[in-house]
């Protein structure tokens, strides 16, 4: 799959497409993640799958003009509009970006998947803020050690030390050291995607929310609160073995059924 580039609000955005036909689904990664981190969610999805890198990720242009959910929502929307996406899946930061888009236009997508949403209308908890503050300092210094150690500590115990897990840690560490990432790590954890939680009641499209027990950075309570306000949402909670590390087959099945054309409400 060859990369393409489109004009984004802060510069070029790297895009990769797979599949063909309808529906068209856009996949948005989390902070410090990448296109490969969202591909497993797409493996059971019909139609055209559109993956992209946010600012300062992959080969997208670095950005130093501040980070908030308006910036990331504008980038996601630029990609969705360019390729005619009617469905969206977002992980963490990507999930927050989808929520910001739907706050502006509740009918922009036909259906969405929100994976491990971290925050709604209030900033991250103190543990999350401390995590990102430490990683921001390490990124600014170009010091891979603390970032690598943090990512390793967050892996499910069952996979720590596996070759695939080590490769994932190294890949994510490299992303966190990229240009503009120190600014992202400082700014975005203090931002919120939903200024007014009551407005979530206006989002009537089908929403699937995926959460993971034991993830203090992306607490299950955030996912539960989202489902309380979204009138047509359902929640799937996976155990601490990890969505993609321990439950990849089930996640593929659930997401694929929800986003594919043959899904029934």
DRENKE-919147 format. One line per field, with one value per residue: x, y, z of N, C-alpha, C, O in turn; residue number from 1. Coordinates in steps of 0.2 Angstrom, whole numbers, always signed. Example, Ala and Ser with C-alpha at 12.3 -4.5 7.8 and 13.67 -1.06 7.14 Angstrom:
n_px [+66,+64]
n_py [-28,-11]
n_pz [+39,+35]
ca_px [+62,+68]
ca_py [-22,-5]
ca_pz [+39,+36]
c_px [+66,+64]
c_py [-16,+0]
c_pz [+39,+39]
o_px [+71,+67]
o_py [-17,+6]
o_pz [+42,+40]
pos [1,2]
END
This chain:
n_px [+4,+4,+10,+0,-2,-11,-16,-16,-23,-11,-1,+6,-2,+0,-7,-14,-21,-33,-41,-57,-72,-88,-93,-83,-71,-63,-48,-41,-27,-20,-11,+6,+6,+3,+0,+1,-3,-17,-22,-25,-38,-45,-46,-57,-66,-77,-76,-68,-53,-46,-31,-22,-9,-8,-3,+14,+17,+22,+25,+19,+18,+27,+21,+20,+12,+3,-7,-23,-40,-47,-38,-33,-46,-49,-39,-42,-55,-51,-45,-56,-65,-59,-58,-71,-76,-88,-89,-80,-66,-58,-44,-41,-33,-38,-51,-56,-55,-64,-76,-75,-78,-91,-97,-98,-105,-117,-121,-111,-104,-110,-109,-98,-83,-76,-62,-54,-57,-50,-53,-67,-75,-67,-50,-36,-33,-23,-13,-12,-8,+4,+11,+12,+18,+31,+35,+35,+46,+56,+55,+58,+72,+77,+78,+77,+76,+67,+55,+54,+54,+42,+32,+35,+31,+17,+13,+3,+6,+8,+13,+25,+42,+40,+45,+37,+31,+42,+46,+35,+36,+48,+45,+35,+42,+51,+42,+37,+48,+49,+49,+40,+33,+35,+29,+16,+14,+15,+4,-9,-14,-20,-31,-48,-60,-74,-83,-96,-104,-118,-122,-118,-130,-136,-130,-135,-132,-126,-115,-100,-91,-76,-67,-54,-50,-40,-32,-26,-23,-32,-46,-59,-70,-72,-76,-88,-95,-97,-106,-117,-122,-122,-135,-137,-127,-116,-107,-91,-81,-65,-54,-39,-29,-27,-33,-29,-18,-22,-35,-37,-44,-57,-60,-58,-69,-80,-78,-78,-91,-99,-95,-96,-106,-116,-120,-133,-143]
n_py [-6,+10,+26,+41,+59,+72,+89,+96,+106,+110,+107,+94,+78,+62,+48,+32,+20,+5,-9,-7,+2,+4,+4,+19,+20,+29,+29,+33,+36,+35,+47,+47,+35,+26,+23,+8,+4,+6,-3,-16,-15,-14,-25,-34,-26,-21,-13,+2,+6,+19,+25,+36,+48,+59,+76,+78,+65,+49,+52,+64,+82,+90,+99,+114,+123,+123,+111,+104,+98,+104,+106,+93,+87,+95,+90,+76,+77,+83,+73,+63,+70,+72,+59,+54,+48,+39,+33,+30,+26,+29,+29,+33,+48,+49,+45,+55,+66,+62,+64,+78,+82,+77,+85,+97,+93,+83,+73,+70,+58,+41,+30,+26,+21,+21,+19,+15,+28,+42,+54,+65,+78,+84,+86,+74,+62,+64,+54,+51,+64,+66,+55,+60,+72,+68,+61,+71,+79,+70,+68,+80,+81,+71,+59,+42,+32,+34,+35,+22,+14,+17,+14,+0,-4,-3,-13,-28,-40,-53,-52,-46,-44,-52,-54,-47,-38,-31,-25,-17,-7,-1,+5,+14,+22,+28,+36,+45,+53,+61,+77,+90,+82,+83,+95,+91,+81,+89,+98,+92,+83,+91,+96,+95,+85,+87,+100,+103,+91,+88,+90,+78,+71,+74,+67,+55,+44,+27,+21,+12,+8,+4,-3,-5,-15,-11,-1,+13,+25,+26,+26,+14,+20,+32,+28,+22,+33,+40,+32,+33,+45,+46,+42,+31,+21,+7,-3,-12,-20,-26,-37,-35,-40,-34,-26,-28,-36,-47,-50,-50,-56,-56,-42,-39,-46,-39,-26,-27,-32,-21,-10,-14,-16,-25,-25,-24,-13]
n_pz [+0,-5,+1,+1,+0,+7,+8,+24,+38,+44,+36,+25,+26,+29,+20,+19,+9,+8,+1,-7,-14,-6,+11,+15,+27,+39,+49,+64,+73,+90,+101,+98,+92,+77,+59,+57,+70,+70,+60,+63,+68,+57,+50,+48,+41,+29,+12,+8,+17,+25,+31,+41,+46,+60,+62,+65,+66,+59,+42,+41,+41,+53,+68,+76,+82,+93,+102,+102,+103,+93,+83,+80,+76,+65,+56,+55,+49,+37,+30,+30,+22,+10,+5,+6,+17,+27,+39,+54,+64,+79,+90,+107,+107,+93,+95,+103,+94,+84,+92,+94,+81,+79,+89,+82,+70,+71,+62,+54,+52,+48,+57,+71,+79,+95,+102,+117,+124,+132,+139,+142,+145,+154,+159,+158,+171,+187,+186,+172,+168,+174,+168,+154,+155,+160,+149,+139,+143,+142,+128,+123,+127,+119,+124,+124,+134,+146,+140,+133,+144,+150,+141,+140,+153,+153,+145,+143,+156,+151,+138,+139,+134,+123,+106,+97,+105,+110,+97,+95,+106,+102,+90,+94,+103,+95,+88,+98,+100,+89,+79,+86,+94,+108,+111,+109,+119,+130,+128,+124,+134,+143,+136,+131,+123,+122,+125,+131,+139,+139,+126,+119,+119,+107,+97,+88,+80,+77,+89,+94,+108,+114,+128,+140,+154,+168,+162,+167,+161,+151,+157,+161,+166,+159,+146,+150,+155,+143,+136,+144,+140,+126,+115,+107,+109,+112,+124,+124,+135,+138,+145,+156,+148,+136,+121,+108,+110,+118,+114,+100,+89,+94,+94,+81,+75,+82,+78,+64,+61,+66,+58,+45,+30,+31,+44,+56,+65]
ca_px [+0,+8,+7,-2,-1,-15,-15,-20,-23,-5,+4,+4,-4,+2,-12,-13,-28,-33,-48,-61,-79,-91,-92,-77,-70,-56,-45,-37,-23,-19,-5,+12,+5,+4,-5,+1,-7,-24,-23,-28,-45,-48,-45,-63,-70,-78,-76,-62,-51,-42,-27,-18,-5,-9,+3,+20,+17,+24,+28,+15,+22,+27,+17,+22,+7,-1,-11,-29,-44,-49,-32,-34,-52,-48,-35,-46,-60,-48,-44,-62,-69,-55,-59,-78,-77,-94,-88,-74,-64,-53,-41,-38,-33,-42,-58,-58,-55,-71,-81,-75,-81,-98,-100,-99,-110,-119,-123,-105,-103,-115,-107,-91,-80,-72,-57,-51,-57,-46,-56,-73,-76,-62,-43,-34,-32,-16,-8,-11,-4,+11,+14,+13,+23,+38,+37,+37,+53,+61,+55,+62,+79,+79,+80,+72,+75,+61,+49,+54,+52,+35,+28,+35,+27,+10,+11,+0,+12,+8,+17,+31,+47,+39,+48,+32,+30,+48,+46,+30,+39,+54,+42,+31,+47,+53,+37,+37,+54,+49,+48,+33,+29,+36,+23,+9,+14,+13,-3,-15,-17,-24,-37,-54,-64,-81,-84,-102,-106,-125,-122,-118,-136,-138,-127,-139,-129,-124,-108,-97,-86,-72,-63,-50,-49,-33,-29,-27,-22,-39,-50,-66,-76,-73,-80,-95,-99,-99,-112,-123,-124,-124,-141,-137,-120,-115,-100,-88,-76,-61,-50,-32,-24,-26,-38,-25,-13,-25,-42,-37,-49,-64,-60,-59,-76,-85,-78,-80,-98,-102,-93,-97,-113,-121,-122,-140,-144]
ca_py [+0,+16,+32,+47,+65,+78,+96,+97,+112,+113,+104,+88,+73,+55,+44,+25,+17,-2,-11,-3,+2,+7,+10,+21,+21,+32,+26,+38,+33,+39,+51,+43,+29,+26,+19,+1,+3,+5,-8,-22,-14,-13,-32,-37,-21,-20,-7,+6,+8,+25,+27,+42,+50,+65,+80,+76,+57,+46,+57,+70,+88,+92,+105,+118,+129,+121,+105,+103,+94,+107,+105,+86,+86,+97,+85,+70,+79,+85,+66,+60,+74,+71,+52,+53,+43,+40,+30,+32,+23,+33,+27,+38,+55,+49,+45,+62,+70,+61,+67,+85,+83,+76,+90,+102,+91,+76,+69,+69,+51,+36,+26,+27,+17,+25,+14,+17,+35,+44,+60,+68,+85,+86,+84,+68,+62,+66,+49,+53,+70,+64,+51,+63,+77,+65,+59,+77,+81,+65,+69,+87,+80,+66,+53,+37,+28,+35,+33,+15,+11,+19,+9,-7,-5,-2,-19,-33,-45,-60,-52,-42,-48,-55,-50,-42,-32,-26,-21,-11,-2,+3,+9,+19,+26,+33,+41,+50,+57,+65,+84,+92,+78,+86,+100,+87,+78,+95,+102,+89,+80,+96,+98,+90,+85,+88,+106,+102,+84,+87,+90,+71,+68,+76,+62,+49,+39,+21,+21,+7,+10,-1,-1,-11,-15,-10,+4,+19,+31,+26,+22,+12,+25,+37,+24,+21,+39,+42,+28,+36,+51,+44,+38,+25,+18,+1,-3,-18,-20,-31,-38,-32,-43,-30,-26,-31,-41,-53,-51,-47,-60,-54,-35,-39,-48,-34,-20,-28,-32,-15,-5,-17,-14,-30,-24,-22,-10]
ca_pz [+0,-6,+4,-2,+4,+6,+12,+30,+41,+47,+32,+22,+30,+25,+20,+16,+8,+7,+0,-12,-14,-1,+14,+16,+34,+41,+55,+67,+79,+96,+102,+99,+88,+70,+55,+59,+76,+68,+54,+66,+69,+50,+46,+47,+39,+22,+8,+8,+23,+25,+37,+40,+52,+62,+62,+69,+66,+52,+37,+40,+43,+60,+69,+83,+83,+98,+101,+105,+99,+86,+78,+77,+73,+58,+52,+53,+44,+30,+27,+29,+17,+4,+3,+6,+22,+30,+45,+57,+70,+83,+96,+111,+103,+88,+98,+105,+88,+82,+96,+93,+75,+80,+92,+77,+66,+74,+57,+49,+50,+49,+63,+73,+84,+99,+106,+124,+125,+138,+142,+139,+146,+159,+158,+161,+179,+188,+184,+165,+167,+176,+163,+148,+157,+160,+142,+136,+145,+138,+121,+122,+127,+114,+128,+123,+139,+150,+135,+132,+150,+152,+136,+142,+159,+151,+141,+147,+158,+147,+132,+140,+132,+116,+100,+94,+110,+109,+91,+96,+110,+99,+85,+97,+106,+89,+86,+103,+99,+83,+79,+88,+99,+115,+112,+109,+125,+135,+127,+123,+140,+146,+132,+132,+116,+123,+130,+134,+139,+137,+119,+117,+118,+100,+93,+88,+76,+81,+92,+97,+112,+117,+134,+143,+161,+170,+159,+171,+156,+147,+162,+159,+168,+153,+141,+153,+155,+136,+134,+147,+137,+119,+115,+102,+110,+116,+126,+125,+139,+138,+152,+156,+143,+130,+116,+102,+113,+120,+111,+93,+85,+96,+92,+74,+74,+84,+74,+57,+61,+67,+53,+38,+27,+33,+51,+58,+71]
c_px [+4,+5,+5,-1,-7,-14,-20,-19,-16,+1,+2,+3,-3,-5,-11,-20,-27,-40,-51,-68,-81,-92,-85,-76,-63,-54,-40,-33,-23,-12,+1,+11,+6,-1,-5,-3,-15,-26,-27,-36,-49,-49,-51,-68,-71,-77,-68,-60,-45,-38,-23,-14,-7,-3,+8,+21,+19,+28,+24,+19,+22,+24,+19,+18,+2,-5,-17,-34,-47,-44,-33,-40,-52,-44,-39,-51,-57,-47,-51,-66,-65,-56,-67,-80,-84,-94,-81,-72,-58,-50,-38,-39,-38,-49,-60,-59,-62,-76,-81,-79,-89,-101,-102,-105,-112,-120,-117,-104,-109,-115,-100,-90,-76,-68,-54,-51,-54,-50,-62,-73,-72,-55,-42,-33,-25,-11,-7,-7,+3,+15,+16,+18,+30,+40,+38,+44,+58,+61,+59,+69,+81,+81,+75,+71,+69,+55,+48,+51,+45,+30,+29,+31,+20,+8,+8,+6,+13,+12,+24,+37,+47,+43,+43,+31,+36,+48,+41,+33,+44,+50,+38,+36,+50,+48,+37,+43,+54,+48,+41,+30,+30,+30,+16,+9,+13,+6,-9,-18,-21,-30,-42,-58,-71,-82,-90,-105,-113,-126,-121,-125,-139,-135,-130,-137,-127,-116,-106,-91,-82,-67,-59,-49,-42,-29,-30,-26,-29,-44,-57,-71,-77,-78,-88,-99,-101,-105,-118,-126,-126,-130,-141,-130,-121,-108,-98,-82,-72,-56,-43,-27,-23,-31,-35,-20,-16,-32,-42,-43,-56,-65,-61,-66,-81,-84,-80,-87,-101,-101,-95,-105,-118,-123,-129,-140,-148]
c_py [+6,+22,+37,+53,+70,+84,+95,+104,+115,+110,+98,+83,+66,+51,+37,+22,+9,-3,-6,-3,+5,+2,+12,+23,+24,+30,+31,+36,+38,+43,+46,+37,+30,+22,+12,+0,+3,+0,-14,-21,-14,-20,-35,-32,-21,-14,-4,+8,+14,+26,+33,+44,+58,+69,+77,+68,+55,+51,+63,+76,+89,+99,+108,+123,+127,+115,+105,+99,+97,+106,+97,+84,+89,+93,+79,+72,+81,+78,+63,+64,+72,+64,+50,+48,+44,+36,+31,+28,+27,+29,+32,+45,+55,+48,+52,+67,+68,+64,+74,+86,+82,+81,+96,+100,+84,+71,+68,+62,+46,+32,+27,+22,+21,+20,+18,+25,+37,+49,+62,+76,+88,+83,+77,+68,+63,+61,+50,+59,+69,+60,+55,+69,+74,+63,+65,+79,+76,+66,+75,+86,+75,+60,+47,+32,+28,+33,+26,+12,+11,+14,+2,-9,-5,-8,-24,-38,-51,-59,-48,-47,-52,-51,-45,-36,-28,-22,-15,-6,+2,+7,+15,+24,+31,+38,+47,+55,+62,+73,+86,+88,+80,+91,+96,+84,+83,+97,+98,+85,+85,+98,+93,+91,+87,+94,+106,+95,+83,+87,+83,+68,+69,+71,+56,+43,+33,+22,+15,+9,+4,+1,-7,-10,-14,-5,+11,+25,+32,+23,+20,+17,+30,+34,+24,+27,+41,+38,+30,+42,+50,+40,+32,+22,+12,+1,-10,-17,-26,-31,-35,-35,-39,-31,-30,-36,-48,-55,-49,-50,-57,-47,-35,-41,-42,-28,-21,-29,-26,-10,-8,-16,-19,-30,-21,-19,-14]
c_pz [+0,-2,-1,+2,+2,+10,+18,+32,+42,+42,+29,+27,+26,+26,+16,+15,+6,+5,-6,-11,-7,+5,+14,+24,+35,+48,+58,+73,+85,+96,+103,+95,+81,+66,+56,+65,+75,+63,+57,+67,+63,+47,+45,+44,+31,+19,+8,+15,+22,+31,+36,+47,+53,+61,+67,+70,+59,+48,+36,+43,+50,+62,+76,+85,+88,+97,+105,+101,+93,+81,+75,+74,+65,+53,+50,+48,+37,+27,+25,+23,+10,+1,+4,+12,+26,+37,+48,+63,+73,+89,+100,+109,+97,+90,+100,+99,+85,+86,+95,+86,+75,+84,+87,+73,+68,+68,+52,+47,+51,+55,+64,+78,+88,+104,+112,+124,+132,+142,+138,+139,+152,+158,+161,+168,+180,+186,+176,+164,+168,+170,+157,+149,+157,+153,+138,+137,+142,+131,+119,+122,+122,+118,+127,+129,+143,+146,+134,+138,+152,+147,+138,+148,+158,+147,+146,+149,+154,+140,+133,+138,+126,+111,+97,+99,+110,+103,+92,+100,+106,+94,+88,+100,+101,+88,+91,+103,+93,+84,+81,+93,+106,+116,+112,+116,+131,+134,+128,+129,+144,+143,+133,+125,+116,+128,+134,+134,+137,+130,+116,+116,+111,+95,+93,+84,+80,+83,+95,+101,+115,+122,+136,+150,+163,+167,+162,+166,+152,+151,+159,+161,+163,+148,+144,+153,+148,+134,+138,+143,+129,+118,+111,+103,+114,+118,+127,+129,+139,+144,+151,+151,+137,+124,+110,+104,+114,+117,+104,+89,+87,+94,+85,+72,+76,+80,+67,+57,+61,+61,+46,+36,+30,+40,+52,+65,+76]
o_px [+8,-1,+8,-1,-8,-10,-26,-16,-15,+7,-4,+6,-5,-7,-7,-24,-22,-45,-47,-71,-78,-92,-80,-80,-58,-58,-35,-37,-25,-8,+1,+16,+9,-5,-10,-5,-18,-32,-31,-40,-55,-52,-52,-74,-66,-76,-64,-63,-41,-41,-21,-15,-7,+3,+7,+25,+17,+32,+25,+24,+16,+23,+20,+20,-4,-6,-17,-32,-50,-46,-33,-40,-54,-46,-39,-53,-61,-49,-52,-69,-68,-56,-68,-84,-86,-99,-76,-77,-53,-54,-34,-44,-42,-54,-66,-63,-65,-81,-87,-83,-93,-107,-107,-109,-108,-120,-118,-102,-114,-120,-96,-94,-71,-71,-50,-46,-56,-51,-63,-71,-72,-55,-45,-32,-21,-6,-1,-3,+7,+21,+22,+22,+35,+46,+43,+47,+63,+66,+63,+73,+87,+85,+70,+66,+65,+50,+43,+47,+41,+26,+24,+28,+16,+2,+9,+11,+19,+15,+27,+38,+51,+43,+45,+30,+35,+50,+42,+32,+44,+52,+39,+35,+50,+50,+37,+43,+59,+46,+36,+24,+25,+27,+12,+3,+10,+3,-14,-24,-25,-34,-41,-58,-74,-82,-91,-107,-115,-131,-123,-125,-144,-137,-129,-140,-125,-112,-110,-87,-85,-64,-61,-47,-37,-23,-36,-29,-31,-46,-60,-76,-83,-82,-92,-105,-106,-110,-123,-132,-131,-130,-146,-127,-125,-103,-101,-77,-74,-55,-41,-21,-19,-32,-37,-18,-14,-34,-48,-46,-60,-70,-66,-69,-85,-90,-83,-90,-106,-105,-95,-109,-124,-127,-131,-137,-149]
o_py [+8,+23,+38,+52,+71,+83,+95,+108,+121,+110,+96,+82,+66,+50,+37,+22,+7,+0,-2,-7,+8,-4,+8,+27,+22,+30,+33,+33,+43,+42,+42,+33,+35,+19,+9,-6,+0,-2,-16,-26,-15,-21,-39,-33,-21,-9,-8,+11,+13,+28,+34,+41,+62,+66,+74,+66,+58,+55,+67,+75,+88,+103,+104,+128,+130,+114,+107,+97,+94,+104,+96,+80,+86,+92,+77,+68,+79,+78,+61,+60,+71,+63,+44,+44,+50,+37,+33,+26,+29,+27,+36,+48,+59,+51,+54,+71,+73,+67,+77,+91,+86,+82,+100,+104,+79,+65,+65,+61,+48,+30,+28,+20,+24,+16,+23,+28,+34,+49,+60,+79,+93,+78,+75,+73,+63,+63,+50,+59,+72,+62,+55,+71,+77,+64,+65,+81,+79,+66,+75,+89,+74,+56,+48,+29,+23,+30,+23,+7,+7,+11,-2,-14,-8,-9,-24,-39,-53,-64,-47,-52,-54,-45,-39,-31,-21,-16,-10,+0,+8,+13,+20,+30,+37,+44,+53,+60,+65,+75,+83,+90,+79,+91,+98,+84,+81,+98,+99,+85,+83,+102,+87,+96,+89,+93,+108,+93,+78,+84,+82,+64,+66,+71,+51,+38,+34,+24,+13,+13,+0,+6,-12,-4,-17,-4,+14,+31,+38,+17,+23,+17,+33,+37,+25,+28,+44,+41,+29,+42,+53,+34,+28,+20,+11,+3,-15,-13,-32,-26,-32,-33,-41,-37,-35,-41,-53,-61,-46,-46,-56,-45,-31,-38,-41,-26,-17,-26,-24,-6,-4,-15,-17,-34,-17,-21,-12]
o_pz [+5,-2,-6,+8,-4,+15,+18,+29,+42,+44,+30,+32,+20,+31,+12,+20,+4,+7,-9,-7,-3,+3,+13,+26,+32,+52,+54,+78,+85,+92,+107,+95,+79,+69,+57,+66,+79,+63,+54,+66,+62,+42,+40,+43,+28,+22,+9,+18,+18,+36,+30,+52,+49,+60,+72,+74,+54,+50,+32,+47,+54,+57,+81,+89,+88,+91,+111,+95,+88,+75,+69,+69,+61,+47,+44,+44,+33,+21,+20,+19,+5,-5,+2,+11,+28,+41,+44,+67,+69,+93,+98,+108,+96,+86,+98,+99,+82,+83,+95,+85,+73,+84,+88,+71,+66,+70,+46,+41,+55,+58,+60,+82,+85,+108,+110,+125,+137,+148,+132,+135,+154,+155,+165,+171,+176,+184,+174,+160,+165,+169,+154,+145,+154,+151,+133,+132,+139,+128,+114,+119,+121,+115,+130,+129,+144,+149,+135,+138,+154,+150,+138,+149,+162,+146,+152,+145,+153,+138,+128,+140,+123,+112,+96,+96,+110,+103,+89,+99,+107,+93,+86,+100,+102,+86,+90,+106,+92,+89,+78,+96,+110,+122,+116,+119,+136,+140,+131,+130,+148,+145,+135,+122,+111,+134,+139,+128,+134,+128,+110,+111,+109,+90,+97,+83,+86,+78,+99,+99,+118,+122,+134,+153,+159,+168,+161,+168,+151,+150,+155,+157,+162,+146,+140,+152,+147,+131,+135,+144,+127,+121,+112,+97,+118,+114,+129,+127,+140,+147,+145,+151,+133,+123,+107,+100,+113,+118,+102,+85,+83,+91,+83,+68,+72,+78,+64,+52,+58,+59,+41,+40,+30,+43,+48,+69,+82]
pos [1,2,3,4,5,6,7,8,9,10,11,12,13,14,15,16,17,18,19,20,21,22,23,24,25,26,27,28,29,30,31,32,33,34,35,36,37,38,39,40,41,42,43,44,45,46,47,48,49,50,51,52,53,54,55,56,57,58,59,60,61,62,63,64,65,66,67,68,69,70,71,72,73,74,75,76,77,78,79,80,81,82,83,84,85,86,87,88,89,90,91,92,93,94,95,96,97,98,99,100,101,102,103,104,105,106,107,108,109,110,111,112,113,114,115,116,117,118,119,120,121,122,123,124,125,126,127,128,129,130,131,132,133,134,135,136,137,138,139,140,141,142,143,144,145,146,147,148,149,150,151,152,153,154,155,156,157,158,159,160,161,162,163,164,165,166,167,168,169,170,171,172,173,174,175,176,177,178,179,180,181,182,183,184,185,186,187,188,189,190,191,192,193,194,195,196,197,198,199,200,201,202,203,204,205,206,207,208,209,210,211,212,213,214,215,216,217,218,219,220,221,222,223,224,225,226,227,228,229,230,231,232,233,234,235,236,237,238,239,240,241,242,243,244,245,246,247,248,249,250,251,252,253,254,255,256,257,258,259,260,261,262,263,264,265]
END
